[in-house]
Amino acid sequence: MSAAPYITHLSFSRLCQLAHSPLALKQYLEGDRTVTAAMTAGTLLDCLLFTPEELERKFYVTPKIDRRTKEGKAAWEAAQEASNGRDVITEEQMAEARFLDLCIRQNSTVAFHGLLNPDFFDFQVPVEFNYGGFLHRGIKDADGTRRDGEKVIWDLKRMGSRSGEQLVRSQIRNNLYDLQAAIYCHPYDIKDKPVKYYVIAVDNDGFVTPFEVTRDARNKARILWNKLIKAANRCNFEGLDMGCEFWAEVDGFFYY
């Protein structure tokens, strides 16, 4: 009996790891998914924007706690117990998230096209399809239509200290968000149905930089996508132990 495949399905996150190396994907698959403060902040902003009705169910708010002190450690443990499994956030974190939420909602592009209007959009929408021999899964931040009726899928991206055309364009390229656009638009692109894909980028200061990832850019990203699918098939035969040299030339080197 043949061994079970190393890669059972693909997602944007898995493909990004594989684009680095099979070993990076292996570590991602076997990791304990430690929740960082940045991840919690991102989840909080997503909740405020897309599912505000679930805020109290998902988050427990506490005053800022200094866990370096004995009293702070005790207060943190008490907050964890009182949270009943909810994510514990500070009042400061909540204030920061509400500030960004307001900046995004008041952005003229977001408001003009009705991108956060629940009459036009569904939020946190699962997507699942087969392509290239693999099941693909993901969650779209928003799926719906603009005020003028055009089909739109869009995704929110936290950009840290980066805003403005040049820096955000670079981040879209470096973080393979064009690949994510190709994946989420695939059910439409494969049937040549019109759909627009937006990246709504926000930095820590509340500056919003809206980008469209065009059909042409998605087609170019599909070339990488197909390459990664081919690599995933290879990994299911060879395993996931190779590092970055997996993508190098036959002699194991990259050339500069």
N, C-alpha and C positions, 0 to 999 in steps of 0.2 A: 504494500500500500504506500502510495506516495505521501511525502510529508505535506503538512498544511502550508499554504503560501505565507510568506512573511508579510505581504501586503494584501489585505483582504478588500479594502476599498480606498478611495482617494478623496482628498479634500484640498482646499486651498492651502491650509496649514501644512498638511503632509507633503504636498508638492513643493512648497517653499523649502522645507527641510531637505527633500531629495535633491533640489536644485543646488544645494550646498554639497551634500554628500550622502551616500547610503548610511554611513555611520551616524550622521546628524539625525536622520530619520529614525534610526534604531533607538537612539537616546531619547528622542521625542516620544516614540511609542512606548518605551519602557519606563519613562520618567514618572514621577509621582505627582506631576501637575501642581507643584507648589504655587499657591495663590499669593501673588505679590501685591504691594500697595497700589502699583500702577494698574494692575489688572482689576482690582476692586474699584478704583476710580473710574476706569473705563466702563465697567458693568453698571456703576451708579449713574453715569451720564446717559448710557443707553436706556436705563430704566426711566429716567426723568423724561427723556425725549419720546420714547416709543411705547412704554407701558407704565405711565405714572400711577395708574390705579394699583400697581403691584408694589409700590415703594415700601409701604409699611410691612408688607409680608416678607420682603426680601432683606430689609436693612434695619439695623438697630443703631440709633444715634446716641452717642455719649459725649460728654465734654472731653476736651483734649486731655490725654493721660500720658504722663511721663513714666514709661515703663522701666526707666533706669533706677528708680527709687523703689524701696520696699513698699511704700504706700501705693505707688503707681502700679506695681505688679499686682498687688491685691485688688486694686480698683479695676484693672484690666480683666483679671480672673472673674470678678463679680459681673462685669459687663458681658463677658462671654457666656456666663451662666444665665444671665437675664435675657440674652438674645434668643434663646431657644433655637439655635441653629442658624439664625440669620447672620448675614455679614455685619460685623461691627465697624461702624465708621464714626469719625469725630464730627462735631459741629462745624469745625473748620473745613473738613472735606466736603460736607454737605453744602456749605456756603460756596465753595469753589465750583462744585458741580452745578449748582443753581445759577451761578454767574455765567458759566459756559452755555448752559441750557438757554438762558435768556439771549445771549449773544447770537446763538444759532437761529433761534426763533425770529429774532429781529433783523437778521441779515436780509437785505433787500432781494437777493436772488432766491433764497429759500422761500421767503414770503410771497414774492411775485408768482412763482410757479406752484405754490401750494404744496411744497414738498413734505410738510408736517401736518397737512390737513387730513384727518382720519376719514373724511368723506371721499378723498381721492386715493388714499394709500392704505395698504395693510403693512404692518410692521413685524419684524422678526419672523420672516416667512421661510419655512424650510424649502429646500430645493434638493431633488434627488433624481438622477438619471444615469443611464449606462452609456459609456463612451469609451472606445478603444479597448473594450474587454474588461473595463473596471466600472464598478458602481461608484458614482461621485455623489458626495453629500455636502451640504452647506446650509448656512442661514443668511438670507438676504435681510439687510437692515430695513429696507423699504421697497415695496413693489406696488406700482399703481399707475396712475396717469396724471400728467400735468393738467393745469386748468384748461389748456387748449385741446386736451384729449390725447396727446402723444403718450405712448407707452414709455414708462421710465422705471428703471431699477437704480437705486442709489445706496451708497454705503458711507457711513460716518467714519472718519479717520482722525484720531488724536495725533497731533504732529509735534508735541513737546514745544520747543521754542521756534519752530519753523512755520513761516507763513509767507505769502506772496508767491507770484507765479514761478519764479526761478527755483526757489527752494522746494516748493511743493511738487513741481514737475520732476525734480530730481528724486524726491522721495517716492513718487509713484513708480518711477523706473526702478529704483534700487530695491523697493519692497515688493516688486512684482504685482502691483495693484492692477496693471493692465491684464495680467494673467487671471486675476480674480474676476475682472470684468468679462473676460472671454468665457470663463466657466459659468458665471451667473446668467449671461446672455445667450448661452449655447442653445437652449430650447427654441429661441427665436431666430438666432443667426443661422442655425442649421436649416431652417425652413424659409430663410430670407424674409422674415417678418420684421418690420421696423421696430427698433427699441433703442432708447437712449440709456447710457449708463453714466451716472455722476459719482464722483468722489467729492464729498463735502468735508474739507479739511479744516480743523480748528486747532489753534495753538493755545498755549497756557494763558495768554493774555486776552483771549477771546476773539482774535482776528480770524475771520472765516474766509477761506480761499476755495471757491467752487471750481471744479474741473469736470469737463466731459471727456470720457474715454471713448473715442470714436470707433466706428465699425472697422475702419482701416487699422487702427491700433490694436483692436481685438483680433483681427485676422493675423497680424504679425505676432501677437502673443500666442496664438494657436500653434504656431511653428514650435515654440518652446514647449507648449503643452504636449504636443505629439511626441516630442523628444523625451520628455519626462515620463510619458506613458511607456515608451519603448524601454526606458531605463528601469521602470518599475517591473516590467516583465522580466528583464534580465536579472534584477535583484531577487525575484521569486525563485530563480534557479541557482543563483550564486550566493545569496545571502546579503546581509547588510553590514558587513564588517569593513568595507573599503572606505577610506576617507576621501579627501578632496581629489586625490589622484585618480579617482574613478572617472573624472571628467577630463583628465589630461590626455595627451597624445599617447601613442602605443608604447613609447619608451618611459611613460610615467611622468613626463615633464609638461608643464605649460611653457609657452614661449612668449617672450616679451620683446 
